[in-house]
């Protein structure tokens, strides 16, 4: 109990509250401006947390995450361009509503249900994580190896368009993860004789390069072109409450519940997050709904489905991160980096040895959710104005902040060069239409799988049997095989369908 | 540019090239038994070589089926991309010798101009003010507030 009080003291201190509000506001901006993402927001703010206490530092990062996931709805409704991939499905009904003159209502619904989704997922996190941690504390290398392998196979399942490209991205990430000192016998690999590479590439530089620097280079492609983006202006002045009735709120509850469940479940699965869940939730809710045929014509149901699920993914993604140290998506991968910088190793032990921090995170999530509700609704005018900030000013500034962040990790220019290297890789990925999320998962989960493979083999005297006879490890390996077979089957039937389709044409 | 036609093929060749490169490097690692530091890298190399071959097959098919008549070349400004990358590389190279403040002011000012939309009136004074202000604020906030010592360079 005293741990909870201590956590409250940390979060409700003046400094922490100010930082959480700033975090949410900046997050909303990054979510709203197309081309800026949640990953960037969290990555850019990391250096700010270097000098703060772990509790406050991680609270800011989570505030940014919550703000940025929700902020995408603003541009999805007002610009018809999703601000982040998490809000793609919000466009489907958001823009038709705007055209019908119901823009404020669409925004109000989106904001309130983002809030509801976040809160539901925080409760799920609080309920599931401690229980899971109790089980996971008994996990050894066998279990960790199999969980990592299972998570890696999910990458292939989800790299929608070209399986070859998705798997390659994952393998390449894994290959970059093997740079440095190898586990167990400490062979030095792929350092080309340099000292700087001995500890391998830092996760943060990989993420910043892949997700932020590549974006800066990408903008250069179209920079010279005039942009004629028009931001629809809506007046929120005459709106009572949040722009929709209590009855509508009640009617949407089953819908929101379903979307939350989908968001949380997809959030828990490693490798996928809100970018997938908003679309899945939209189509599932559409199928379930009695008035499914109205989806896409400008009904609030569609916005509820999309916005509830993407924010519900936040609590979901934090479950594997906090209990196993496995990030569910790119943002939680940076959070993992944030934990490490403060010398904290997320995992089941966290709940035993550092329960104050665990409660701090939970409390900060609640505070950030309320901050998001208030700031996003009442600050909407300011955020819409920021949609017009010229990109040629914004991106060089973002680049400089990335440089500062990379330099701050170890105070060496070498890390700055690394972000450029990964920026170029990210740009190459974009040009060849290769997804970059699998790269990150491979980079983080790959070395984890290798380390635990080696350790597990040492425990079972070099025999691979241990990975199968250990029940939990065995189950995950079977799941991994199922996921591979299922993907192969799906791709096969999709190819057949595609071929049949081509013949008809 | 006929790049588009062969892009899938080029990508396949790149996978294969990297796979071979990684395999050769792995081959140089000292072996200490079946499962050692080279074990996992060998598996990764095998995967990359396989994926490279598969992607080349896809690429050959894609270039054969490429619809040249209906292809509209993308109007992308690769010159600006190259200039941006060059600017970034120069900036990082001079960051330590010249120092954060001066190099960042220059980087921002040139960057603003480089990425500005064509035909738009450029307010150079405004650009300069933003470049100087942003650099000074970042430098002092991180140095004094957040204890991050950015390179001082010649201003020491």
Interface residues (C-beta under 8 A of the other chain):
Chain A: X47 X48 X50 X51 X162 X164 X165 X167 X168 X171 X172 X174 X175 X178 X182 X183 X184 X185 X187 X189 X190 X213 X216 X217 X219 X220 X221 X222 X223 X224 X225 X226 X227 X390 X391 X392 X393 X395 X396 X397 X399 X400 X401 X403 X404 X407 X408 X411 X413 X416 X417 X420 X424 X431 X432 X434 X450 X453 X454 X457 X462
Chain B: X7 X8 X10 X11 X14 X15 X18 X22 X25 X29 X30 X32 X35 X36 X37 X38 X40 X41 X44 X47 X48 X51 X54 X55 X58 X76 X77 X78 X80 X81 X83 X84 X85 X88 X89 X91 X92 X95 X96 X104 X107 X108 X111 X112 X114 X115 X116 X117 X118 X119 X120 X127 X130 X134 X135 X138 X142 X145 X146 X147 X148 X149 X150 X151
